[in-house]
């Protein structure tokens, strides 16, 4: 792989990830691209100017409208069709992840232009990396709905998923969001707060949902800044406990039904494999002569 400075390809849109706090978290390739492109579409031109100044990059910027990405379609397509290079950045992290960018990328690709990702920081992945979760499967949800009813419904829909759940949440909604999570997932579910990642007051705190409110209330600073919330997956029933329940169900059924039918029904009730239950049933049968 060539490690020399990245040259940009004419008529290309670069989707560039930028830091989520610490400005040194920008990649060398991102800096190469931002310095080399003709123009930068930025969610907030002041925020991006601050980043560029830090790295002595001076560039033409134009605003990427959060609620009206399509307003930029013609402008970007015009630039690309002249062979110009465009970088797209948001205020923090990876564009199009709970941020604008997705519609522009789709449009530009549909127009037949090249789109190149420049990977880098993302708050969800950063938080997950320090949450101490070993299950490789997780579900990134982003921001929950802002009002109670829809939020409770959204959380209830997520409940059956056997994965860690990753949310973004605004500081002024953190308490109500936690209260709703408690209502849906129960007080034992573990939650990790990843707050102000890569910044001076970075905080990583894990506790039971039942203790989360008290932790947040104990210090008003804990409710400030930016948050990623990670709900760990529910504890699975332990093998021994499961066996006890299943054993009991199977025994009851074996009193009433022939062995094969009892096994079949117990498998349907418990979700356990028929083979495992069949072996258990055989071991539970009275031995001849005993
Ligand atoms: N595109 C960004 C990314 O790749 O992570 C996310 C942008 S979204 C509009 C902003 C939300 O991301 C914040 O409200 C917060 O939930 C989360 N976030 C961004 N920076 C963060 C940080 N430094 N620490 C914790 N959460 C952060």
Boltz pocket constraint, residues with backbone or C-beta under 6 A from the ligand:
constraints:
  - pocket:
      binder: B
      contacts: [[A, 20], [A, 21], [A, 90], [A, 92], [A, 93], [A, 94], [A, 95], [A, 96], [A, 97], [A, 98], [A, 99], [A, 121], [A, 122], [A, 123], [A, 124], [A, 167], [A, 168], [A, 169], [A, 170], [A, 194], [A, 195], [A, 196], [A, 197], [A, 198], [A, 199], [A, 226], [A, 227], [A, 228]]
      max_distance: 6.0
